[in-house]
Amino acid sequence: MKIILAICFSLISFSGFTQEKLTPTKWSFHVVDSGEDYIFKATVDLDEGWAIYSQYTEEGGPVPLSFTFRDKAVLKGVTEEKSEAIKIWSELFEVEVIKFKKQAIFEQRFAKKKGMKIFSGELRFMCCDDLRCLPPTVVQFDIGL
């Protein structure tokens, strides 16, 4: 009996390792010197059929995109959504959602500060297709200036 339980446990454990992790998003980050300020740019490329959700998605829906900036950056304004968003009723969440498909670009201006060498932070987002959602994911970034 112990041998049968051990074999079953091993098979269950092994099957968890063989499952492929879905990664339908590819993020890239960079900072542009605009002369007066720096502009942080985050770009996400999404696999066909997948979407992420705007910072302004209704409560009760999917986890909206959020940015947290570290260090001593003096932010100017809010993080802007530069891509065209899709505003639509979601059968999955039963609320109106604002989402991005294929690609989305986000920008945040911040002041130049003497001695600042790295701009860092993290973003949190949820990614869904028409049938399922992946758990919220946190992506960290550190960009040299």
C-alpha positions in Angstrom: 0.0 0.0 0.0 2.8 2.4 0.9 4.5 1.7 -2.5 1.2 2.4 -4.4 0.8 5.7 -2.5 4.5 6.7 -3.1 4.1 5.9 -6.9 0.8 8.0 -7.0 2.4 10.9 -5.2 5.5 10.7 -7.5 3.3 10.8 -10.6 1.2 13.7 -9.3 4.4 15.6 -8.4 6.1 14.9 -11.7 3.0 16.0 -13.7 3.2 19.4 -12.1 6.7 19.9 -13.4 5.8 19.0 -17.0 3.0 21.5 -17.4 4.1 24.4 -19.6 3.8 27.8 -18.0 1.8 30.3 -20.1 3.6 33.5 -20.8 1.5 35.5 -23.3 3.2 38.8 -22.5 6.6 40.2 -23.3 7.6 43.4 -21.6 10.4 45.9 -22.5 11.4 49.0 -20.7 13.6 52.0 -21.5 14.1 55.7 -20.5 14.3 58.6 -22.9 16.0 61.9 -22.1 13.6 64.6 -23.4 15.9 67.4 -22.5 13.8 68.8 -19.6 12.7 65.5 -18.1 13.1 61.7 -18.4 10.4 59.6 -19.9 10.0 56.0 -18.7 8.4 53.8 -21.4 7.0 50.4 -20.8 5.8 48.3 -23.8 4.0 45.0 -23.7 3.6 42.7 -26.7 0.7 40.3 -26.2 0.2 36.9 -27.9 -2.9 36.6 -30.2 -6.1 36.4 -28.2 -4.7 37.8 -24.9 -5.3 41.1 -23.2 -4.2 43.1 -20.2 -6.4 45.6 -18.4 -6.1 49.4 -18.1 -5.3 51.2 -14.9 -8.8 52.6 -15.1 -10.8 49.3 -15.3 -13.9 49.2 -13.1 -13.8 47.7 -9.6 -15.2 44.2 -9.5 -13.4 43.3 -12.8 -9.9 42.0 -13.5 -6.9 43.3 -11.7 -6.0 46.6 -13.3 -2.4 47.4 -14.4 -0.6 49.3 -11.7 2.9 50.9 -11.5 5.0 51.4 -8.4 8.1 53.5 -8.8 11.0 53.3 -6.3 14.0 55.3 -5.4 13.7 59.0 -5.2 12.1 59.8 -8.6 10.0 62.9 -8.7 7.1 61.9 -10.9 5.4 64.4 -13.2 1.7 63.6 -13.7 0.3 60.1 -14.0 1.4 57.1 -16.0 -0.2 57.7 -19.5 -1.7 54.9 -21.6 -0.4 55.8 -25.1 -2.1 52.9 -27.0 -5.7 52.7 -28.1 -7.8 50.9 -25.5 -10.8 48.7 -26.1 -13.8 49.5 -23.8 -16.2 46.6 -23.7 -18.6 44.7 -21.6 -17.0 41.5 -20.2 -19.1 38.4 -19.9 -16.3 36.9 -17.9 -16.3 39.6 -15.2 -19.8 41.1 -15.7 -18.5 44.6 -15.8 -17.3 47.0 -18.4 -13.5 46.6 -18.9 -10.9 48.6 -20.6 -8.2 46.4 -22.2 -5.3 46.3 -24.6 -4.7 43.7 -27.2 -1.6 43.0 -29.3 0.6 45.8 -27.9 0.3 48.6 -25.3 2.7 51.4 -24.5 2.8 53.3 -21.2 4.8 56.5 -20.3 5.7 58.2 -17.1 7.6 61.5 -17.0 9.9 62.1 -14.1 12.3 65.0 -13.2 16.0 64.8 -13.8 17.8 64.6 -10.4 21.5 65.0 -9.8 23.1 61.7 -8.8 20.2 59.6 -10.0 21.7 56.6 -11.8 18.8 54.1 -11.9 15.1 54.3 -12.4 13.4 51.3 -10.9 10.0 50.0 -9.9 7.5 47.3 -10.7 4.3 46.8 -12.4 1.4 44.4 -11.6 -1.1 43.2 -14.2 -3.6 40.5 -15.0 -3.7 38.8 -18.4 -6.8 37.0 -19.8 -8.1 35.5 -23.0 -11.7 34.7 -23.8 -11.8 31.6 -21.6 -9.4 32.1 -18.7 -7.2 34.5 -16.7 -3.7 34.0 -15.4 -3.0 35.0 -11.8 -1.8 38.6 -11.3 1.9 38.9 -12.2 4.5 41.3 -10.9 7.4 42.5 -13.2 10.3 44.4 -11.8 12.5 46.8 -13.8 15.8 48.6 -13.2 16.9 51.0 -15.9 20.3 52.8 -16.0 20.1 56.5 -16.7 
